[in-house]
Amino acid sequence: MNKQMHIIKNEQITKALEDTTRQYLVGKLSHPQALEHIEDNKLEIGITSYDEFYSELPHYHTQAYEYQYMISGMTEYKDVETGQQYTFRKGDFYVTPPGIKYAQRSQPGTAILFIKAPPGNDKMNVEVTDEIKNWLSGK
């Protein structure tokens, strides 16, 4: 058992997020990261950061729960099956459970800390309707 503390300093995280919108801090990752992350096969932890408006195509996760804490800004989700919309701002905490099919759009200046368990890429894309295309563009 490793009894050494692992540390990732704010300066390292900030620098890494200059070149990407998503940086993992913890996990057993298959893709290279700008940061040296902390290895862990039980969960994934990371930060998404958007300097500009950003939208994510509709998808769902087959197994993972994504716990999210809003560090700054505003993000919106739309359940593509029910049409229900959710708005989250700085300080809000929420979870997206497996199976919920959603699209997401985030305003400039949005940063989100996320924790994903179990880890791994279980993302499944969902058909993009014209209504969702319009919503994702901010219309």
C-alpha positions as CSV (number, residue, x, y, z in Angstrom):
1,M,0.0,0.0,0.0
2,N,1.4,3.4,-1.0
3,K,1.2,5.8,1.9
4,Q,2.5,8.8,-0.1
5,M,0.3,11.8,-0.7
6,H,-0.3,12.6,-4.4
7,I,-0.7,16.3,-5.1
8,I,-1.7,18.2,-8.2
9,K,-1.3,22.0,-7.7
10,N,-3.7,24.6,-8.9
11,E,-1.0,26.1,-11.3
12,Q,-0.7,22.7,-13.0
13,I,-4.4,22.3,-13.4
14,T,-4.9,25.8,-14.7
15,K,-2.1,25.4,-17.2
16,A,-3.5,22.1,-18.4
17,L,-7.0,23.6,-18.9
18,E,-5.5,26.3,-21.2
19,D,-5.3,23.7,-24.0
20,T,-8.3,21.5,-23.3
21,T,-11.8,21.7,-22.0
22,R,-11.6,18.5,-19.9
23,Q,-8.8,17.4,-17.7
24,Y,-8.9,14.2,-15.6
25,L,-7.3,14.3,-12.2
26,V,-8.0,10.7,-11.0
27,G,-8.7,7.4,-12.8
28,K,-7.3,4.6,-14.8
29,L,-7.1,6.4,-18.0
30,S,-6.6,5.1,-21.5
31,H,-5.9,8.4,-23.2
32,P,-2.9,10.7,-22.4
33,Q,-3.5,13.7,-20.3
34,A,-1.7,17.1,-20.0
35,L,-1.4,16.4,-16.3
36,E,0.1,13.5,-14.5
37,H,-3.1,12.2,-12.9
38,I,-3.6,10.0,-9.8
39,E,-4.1,6.4,-10.8
40,D,-7.3,4.8,-9.4
41,N,-9.5,2.1,-10.9
42,K,-12.5,2.8,-8.6
43,L,-13.6,6.2,-10.1
44,E,-12.7,9.1,-12.3
45,I,-12.5,12.7,-11.2
46,G,-11.9,15.7,-13.5
47,I,-12.7,19.2,-14.4
48,T,-14.4,20.6,-17.5
49,S,-13.8,24.2,-18.2
50,Y,-15.4,26.3,-21.0
51,D,-14.0,29.7,-22.0
52,E,-16.5,29.9,-24.8
53,F,-20.1,28.6,-25.3
54,Y,-20.0,24.8,-25.6
55,S,-22.6,22.2,-26.4
56,E,-22.4,18.4,-26.1
57,L,-24.4,16.2,-28.4
58,P,-27.1,14.0,-26.7
59,H,-25.9,10.8,-25.1
60,Y,-26.4,8.6,-22.0
61,H,-24.2,6.4,-19.9
62,T,-25.0,2.7,-19.5
63,Q,-23.4,2.3,-16.0
64,A,-21.8,5.5,-14.8
65,Y,-23.2,8.0,-12.4
66,E,-21.7,11.4,-12.9
67,Y,-21.7,13.6,-9.8
68,Q,-21.0,17.2,-10.6
69,Y,-20.3,20.4,-8.7
70,M,-20.5,23.8,-10.4
71,I,-17.3,25.7,-9.8
72,S,-18.4,28.7,-11.9
73,G,-20.8,29.7,-14.7
74,M,-23.9,28.1,-15.9
75,T,-24.8,24.8,-17.7
76,E,-28.1,23.5,-18.9
77,Y,-29.3,20.0,-19.6
78,K,-32.2,18.8,-21.7
79,D,-33.7,15.4,-21.2
80,V,-34.2,14.4,-24.8
81,E,-37.0,11.9,-24.0
82,T,-39.1,14.1,-21.7
83,G,-38.1,17.6,-22.8
84,Q,-37.4,18.6,-19.2
85,Q,-34.7,21.2,-18.8
86,Y,-32.4,21.7,-15.9
87,T,-30.2,24.8,-15.2
88,F,-27.2,24.7,-12.9
89,R,-25.1,27.6,-11.6
90,K,-22.1,28.2,-9.4
91,G,-22.4,26.2,-6.2
92,D,-25.0,23.7,-7.4
93,F,-24.4,19.9,-7.1
94,Y,-26.2,17.3,-9.1
95,V,-26.0,13.8,-10.5
96,T,-26.8,12.4,-13.9
97,P,-27.7,8.7,-13.4
98,P,-27.2,5.9,-16.0
99,G,-29.8,5.8,-18.7
100,I,-30.9,9.4,-18.7
101,K,-30.6,10.7,-22.3
102,Y,-29.5,14.3,-22.3
103,A,-27.9,17.1,-24.3
104,Q,-25.9,19.8,-22.5
105,R,-24.9,23.4,-23.3
106,S,-22.6,25.6,-21.2
107,Q,-22.1,29.3,-21.1
108,P,-18.6,30.9,-21.3
109,G,-16.8,30.8,-18.0
110,T,-18.3,27.5,-16.9
111,A,-16.2,25.1,-14.9
112,I,-17.5,21.8,-13.4
113,L,-15.8,19.3,-11.1
114,F,-17.1,15.8,-12.0
115,I,-16.8,12.5,-10.3
116,K,-17.7,9.4,-12.4
117,A,-18.3,6.0,-10.9
118,P,-17.9,3.3,-12.1
119,P,-15.0,4.5,-14.3
120,G,-14.7,3.8,-18.0
121,N,-16.1,4.9,-21.3
122,D,-19.7,3.8,-21.3
123,K,-21.1,6.8,-23.3
124,M,-23.7,6.0,-25.9
125,N,-24.7,8.6,-28.5
126,V,-28.3,9.4,-29.1
127,E,-30.0,10.6,-32.4
128,V,-29.9,14.4,-32.8
129,T,-33.2,15.8,-33.8
130,D,-33.7,19.3,-35.4
131,E,-35.3,20.4,-32.1
132,I,-32.2,19.4,-30.2
133,K,-29.9,21.0,-32.8
134,N,-31.7,24.3,-32.3
135,W,-31.6,23.9,-28.5
136,L,-27.8,23.1,-28.5
137,S,-27.1,26.2,-30.6
138,G,-28.9,28.4,-28.1
139,K,-32.0,29.1,-30.2
